Structure formats: C-alpha cells, structure tokens
Amino acid sequence: MGIAAMVGSPIKRREDPRLITGQSTYVDDIKLLGMLHMAVVRSPYGHARINSINTDAVRKHPGVVAVYLAEDLKGASVGNIAIAVPLGEIANGMGVRGPLAEGKVRFYGDPVAVVIAEDPYTARDARDLIEVDYEPLPAAIDVEKAMQPGAPLLYEEFGTNVAFGMHPPTDEIDKVFEQTWLMVESWSNNAWSISGLPLLLWRHVGWSQSTAKLTKPLPYGVHRRFPTCCVTF
C-alpha cells in the first residue's frame, strides 16, 4: 500500500496482539547475568539551588552497589550531554552540562543523583534515602515572560534566558501587511525534540562485554563501570 493510499484509511495494527496478550518482550522480561539496576533521584522543583546532598544512609543500604552525584562523574570519562545546535549563547556555554545537576536544578525532574543496586526494588527504596537540601528559587514557567527583562534566570552569568534568536529584516513583509485589510496575530510555542531517542523512554537495558563494547546505549556512562545495568527513570 502506497503512502497516498494510507492517508485517511483504517490500517490494522499488526503489533497489538502480541502486546496485549503478554507475548511481547518488555524491559522487565530481560534478565542478564550480573544485571544491576539504576534509579534516578529527580528534583521536585523547577528552579532551585542545591545546598547539599546526603548519601550516607543509602551507601550503607543492603544491596546498593554504588551512588553517583555530579561530582563523582568528573574525571570518569563521562562527558556532557550532547548539544546538536551550538548557536548563540549555547556556543558560549549556556545549557552545557553533565547528566546530573551540579549546584542548581533548572527544571522539574532534573536528575541530581543515581543509585545502582542489585535489584529494582532495592534501587527505588534506596533512592528515597538520599537527602537533598534545596533552596527554591523563583521560576518563570511562561516562555514569553521568561524572555522579559527581570525574569528569573537559569544561567545568571549570561544575563538572559534567550539562548538564540534570529531577527531578519522585515521591510518587505511590513509593506505587505500595510496593504492587507485583515490581520490575525497569534503566538506559537513549539517544543520539539532534536535527539534520536524514542518518545517516552522510561526504562533501558545496557549491556557490554569485557571489551566495553556497548550494544545498547546506556545513560550517564554507567556501562563503563558495570557490565550490565537496567535503568529505572
């Protein structure tokens, strides 16, 4: 069936039977030798300063293999999150960061720590033992207001929340508008992804051999230290 024939036509989903009858393979069904599980501690604030993170209790918890903060990843061959389009202030360092927040969280759910454990239940229980002292900061939750002078800044050193802007000449367009009898104005706010990841990827299994050759990518570079790991977000 060609693309044109598909538009507007009811198409039977071929993958549904195996999914709804439990015959498909989900992440929880994957069991690998030596598998470890990772749970992520995320910020409950959209904008806050991290005063301290106490991991003493979780490091002593049975079944916990390791705990990582942003400072632990430095010098561990774990780079910054890739930026696809380094333009404007982004090229100057705005938004450049590692996988875990350091010193400040800048969005709700910002990851601040990870727990590696022998099973997913231990990982999630131990995650709750991490104590993070946050200092909530004012947050701009409206895109247009965030661009205005005096708005709370995510990166104070840049003095603005605008990472990149384009202002091409509009002389010819203005002439056309002057001749129109009806003008409609609208504000468009588009959030789109430029990463090559599936939508809503909540769990992931990474596996590497002794050569450290990764067959499935794993966030935060955990595969560099552990042969197998299942991530719970």
N, C-alpha and C positions, 0 to 999 in steps of 0.2 A: 504494500500500500504506500503510495507516494505521500509526501508531506501535505500537499494540497487536499488530498482525499481525507486525511486525518482531521483537518480543521473542522470542527462542528460535528464530528461523528463520534458516537459512543464506542469506545475501544475497551475491550475486556482486558482487565489487568491479569497478566499471567502469573505474577508473583504472589498473589493473595492467598491461594490455597495452602502453600507451604508455610506462610507466615501465621495464618490464623489457626492452623491445626498443630502448631508447635513442631513442625518438621524442619524448620529452618535452623540455622546456627546463629545464636546470639553470642554476645561477648561473654555472658555468664556461663555459656556452654564450653568455652575454650579453657582447657586445663593443660598447662605445660609444666614440665619438670622444673622445679625451683622457682615457680612463679611467685612474685611479690606483688603487693597491691599498694597503690598510692591514693591518698585522699588529700584534697586541697582545702586549706583554710582561706576563706574569702572575706573581704571587707563588707560589713553591714552598712557602711557609709559611702556616699557618692564622692565625698571630699573630706579628707581628714589627715592629720599628721600622726605618724606612728611614733609614740614616745618610747615604747619598749615592747618586747615580745619575750614572754617567759615560757621556756620549753622544758624546764626541769622535770616536771611531773610526767610529761609524755615520753621523755627519753628513758625513764625508768619503767615504763609500762610494759608488761609482758607481751611478747610478740612484735614489738616495734623494732625495726631494723635500723632505721635512720630518720632523722628530721632535718629538713633543709630550710634555711632562711636565705634572703638575698645575699647576705654577706658570705654564706657558705659556698655560693656558686662562683664567687670571684676566684679566678685562677684555676678553675676546674674545667676549663675548655668548654664552658657553656657561654655562648655568645648572646648578643642582644637579639630581640625579636626583629625579624627582617622587615624592612620598610621598602615597599615596592616603588614608591614615587617620592624620592627625596627632593622636594621643591620648597621654595620659600624658607620659612623658619625651620622646617623639617630638616633641611640640609644643614642648618646651623645647630641641630641637636634637639629641637623640640620634639617630644614624643619618643626619643631614643631611650630605650630602657630594656632591662633584662626581663626574664619570665616572672620574677617575683618582685613585688613592690618594695622599694627601699626608701625609708624615711617618710613616705607620703603615699596615700591611696588617692586615685583620681577618678574612679568610677565604682559604682556599686558592684560588688563581686570581684573586685580587684584581688588577685591571688597574693597572699602575703607569706604563706608557708606551705610546705608539703610534708606528709607523713608517709613513710614507707613501712609496711607491715607484712606479716606472713599471710594474712587473710583480709578480705574486705571489711569484715565486721570489726576487727581489731583496728584497722586503719581509720574507720569512721569514728569509733569510740575514742581512740587516742587523739584524733583531731580536735575533739571537744575539750581536751585537757590543755590545749595551748591558750595562754592568756595574752591577749593583745590589748595594750593601753592606747586607745585612740583619743586624739583631740579633734573633735568635729570642727570643720571649717565651713564657712558659707559656700554654697554651691549654686551655680547657675544651671538650671535644668531646662531653660529655654534657649534654643540656638541663637535666635535673634538678640536676646538680651545678653547672652554671653559675649557677643561681639561689641557691645556698647562700652564706652569708657567707664571705668569704675566697677566693672563686673568682677566677681571673684576670679582669680587667675589660677589656672592649673600649674603653670610654669611661670613663677614670678619673675625669673631672670629675663624673660622675653618681653614682659610688659603688655602682653596681648594674648588672647585666646585664638586669634586667627592664625592658623598655620600657613595658609597660602591663599592668595586672592588674585584674580585677574580683572583688569579694568581696561578693556579695549575701547578705542574711540567709538562713539555712538552718534556722530554727527549725521550720517546718512539715515540712521534709524529714527533719529529725532525728527527729521524732516518728514518722514512718512507718517509718524504719529501726529504731527501737526495738521495733516490733511485728512485724518480719519474723523468720522462723525461719532464713533463709538469706541471706547477703550475699556477693556476689562483688565484689572490688576489682580494678581494672585501671588502668594508666597509658596514656593516649593521647597520642601525639605526632604532630600533624598539620602537615605542611608543605604550604602551598598558595599558589598564585600569585594576586595581585590585579591583575596587569598584563595589558594586552590584547595580549600577544605570543604568537606560536605557540610550541609546545613545541620545545625544542632548536633554536633559531635560531642556526646557526653561521656562516652567511655571508649577506651582504646587499649589495644594489646600490642606491646612491642616485644620483639624477640631478636636476640643477637647471639652469634656463635663466638667462639674464643677469639676469632679474628676481629671482633667488634663490628662485623658487617651487619648492618641493620636491614632487616627485610620489611619491617613496618615502622614508620617514623614514630618516635615517642617524645612527647613534650618534655621540656626542661632538661634534656640531655641525661635523664636518669639511666638510660641504657648504657651509658659509659661506665657506670659503677655496678649495675645489676644486670645479669644475663636476661632475665625475663621480668616483665612488670605489667600489671594491669592498672590502668588509671581510672579512678572514680572522681568525676568533677562535681 
